[in-house]
Amino acid sequence: MPSNRPDIRPQLGLRRIINVSGTMTSLGSSIVVPEAVQTVDGILSEFVEINELHRRACATIANATGAEAAVSPPPAPPESPSPLPLA
């Protein structure tokens, strides 16, 4: 899918890949439709409550696929600081 955005791969030291194999996890992220790119671009500069975003994403996936519900791995809990040893 052609894009009018500059190619970021050289800045990251990555080479261009021409995918002739279909969907493959080892090839990294998928190419997404412009509406998805626009949505992601619109939210990346905002703070959101991640669990609410997760719930809404699951509901959207369920609705889009006709499923009763959708589940994806929940966000990892924040790391707690290590307890200090008692002297």
C-alpha beads as a LAMMPS data file, in Angstrom:
LAMMPS data file: protein, C-alpha beads

87 atoms
86 bonds

1 atom types
1 bond types

-500.0 500.0 xlo xhi
-500.0 500.0 ylo yhi
-500.0 500.0 zlo zhi

Masses

1 110.0

Atoms # bond

1 1 1 0.000 0.000 0.000
2 1 1 1.682 3.247 -1.078
3 1 1 2.045 5.970 1.508
4 1 1 2.866 9.657 1.390
5 1 1 4.733 9.348 4.704
6 1 1 8.527 9.154 4.729
7 1 1 9.916 5.643 5.095
8 1 1 11.118 5.271 8.712
9 1 1 12.848 1.915 8.173
10 1 1 16.283 3.328 7.198
11 1 1 16.342 5.470 10.365
12 1 1 15.754 2.312 12.382
13 1 1 18.334 0.288 10.461
14 1 1 15.637 -1.924 8.935
15 1 1 15.500 -3.101 5.346
16 1 1 12.480 -2.972 3.071
17 1 1 10.580 -6.257 2.764
18 1 1 8.379 -7.312 -0.133
19 1 1 5.919 -9.814 1.303
20 1 1 4.999 -12.530 -1.171
21 1 1 3.949 -15.060 1.485
22 1 1 0.717 -13.609 2.878
23 1 1 0.186 -13.023 6.581
24 1 1 3.261 -13.935 8.608
25 1 1 3.939 -12.930 12.219
26 1 1 7.685 -12.990 11.590
27 1 1 7.302 -10.076 9.179
28 1 1 6.220 -7.714 11.928
29 1 1 3.215 -5.465 11.932
30 1 1 0.475 -5.588 9.343
31 1 1 -0.286 -2.860 6.876
32 1 1 -3.481 -1.205 8.085
33 1 1 -6.215 0.777 6.397
34 1 1 -5.885 4.585 6.447
35 1 1 -8.786 4.921 8.929
36 1 1 -6.891 2.843 11.488
37 1 1 -3.722 4.885 10.979
38 1 1 -5.749 8.085 11.475
39 1 1 -7.304 6.734 14.684
40 1 1 -3.962 5.647 16.120
41 1 1 -2.390 8.972 15.171
42 1 1 -5.213 10.777 16.949
43 1 1 -4.843 8.908 20.253
44 1 1 -1.057 8.577 20.593
45 1 1 -0.662 12.115 21.898
46 1 1 -3.368 11.633 24.563
47 1 1 -3.469 9.910 27.941
48 1 1 -6.129 7.236 28.353
49 1 1 -7.079 4.829 31.113
50 1 1 -5.613 1.636 29.638
51 1 1 -8.164 -0.776 31.146
52 1 1 -11.048 1.242 29.666
53 1 1 -9.269 1.293 26.295
54 1 1 -8.839 -2.478 26.574
55 1 1 -12.551 -3.013 27.371
56 1 1 -13.615 -0.845 24.445
57 1 1 -11.192 -2.580 22.075
58 1 1 -12.594 -5.987 23.069
59 1 1 -16.159 -4.762 22.517
60 1 1 -15.212 -3.338 19.110
61 1 1 -13.530 -6.607 18.075
62 1 1 -16.579 -8.617 19.183
63 1 1 -18.916 -6.311 17.285
64 1 1 -16.780 -6.357 14.124
65 1 1 -16.519 -10.151 14.097
66 1 1 -20.068 -10.921 15.209
67 1 1 -18.770 -12.694 18.297
68 1 1 -20.570 -12.628 21.623
69 1 1 -17.418 -11.323 23.296
70 1 1 -13.748 -10.770 22.595
71 1 1 -10.840 -11.245 24.946
72 1 1 -7.288 -10.128 24.503
73 1 1 -4.492 -10.273 27.045
74 1 1 -4.999 -7.564 29.664
75 1 1 -2.271 -4.998 30.167
76 1 1 0.482 -6.066 32.531
77 1 1 0.154 -4.596 36.014
78 1 1 2.630 -1.877 36.888
79 1 1 5.790 -3.115 38.522
80 1 1 5.956 -2.569 42.266
81 1 1 9.133 -1.277 43.755
82 1 1 11.179 -3.916 45.497
83 1 1 10.744 -3.847 49.262
84 1 1 13.708 -2.462 51.127
85 1 1 15.466 -4.976 53.347
86 1 1 15.073 -4.380 57.059
87 1 1 18.324 -3.534 58.795

Bonds

1 1 1 2
2 1 2 3
3 1 3 4
4 1 4 5
5 1 5 6
6 1 6 7
7 1 7 8
8 1 8 9
9 1 9 10
10 1 10 11
11 1 11 12
12 1 12 13
13 1 13 14
14 1 14 15
15 1 15 16
16 1 16 17
17 1 17 18
18 1 18 19
19 1 19 20
20 1 20 21
21 1 21 22
22 1 22 23
23 1 23 24
24 1 24 25
25 1 25 26
26 1 26 27
27 1 27 28
28 1 28 29
29 1 29 30
30 1 30 31
31 1 31 32
32 1 32 33
33 1 33 34
34 1 34 35
35 1 35 36
36 1 36 37
37 1 37 38
38 1 38 39
39 1 39 40
40 1 40 41
41 1 41 42
42 1 42 43
43 1 43 44
44 1 44 45
45 1 45 46
46 1 46 47
47 1 47 48
48 1 48 49
49 1 49 50
50 1 50 51
51 1 51 52
52 1 52 53
53 1 53 54
54 1 54 55
55 1 55 56
56 1 56 57
57 1 57 58
58 1 58 59
59 1 59 60
60 1 60 61
61 1 61 62
62 1 62 63
63 1 63 64
64 1 64 65
65 1 65 66
66 1 66 67
67 1 67 68
68 1 68 69
69 1 69 70
70 1 70 71
71 1 71 72
72 1 72 73
73 1 73 74
74 1 74 75
75 1 75 76
76 1 76 77
77 1 77 78
78 1 78 79
79 1 79 80
80 1 80 81
81 1 81 82
82 1 82 83
83 1 83 84
84 1 84 85
85 1 85 86
86 1 86 87
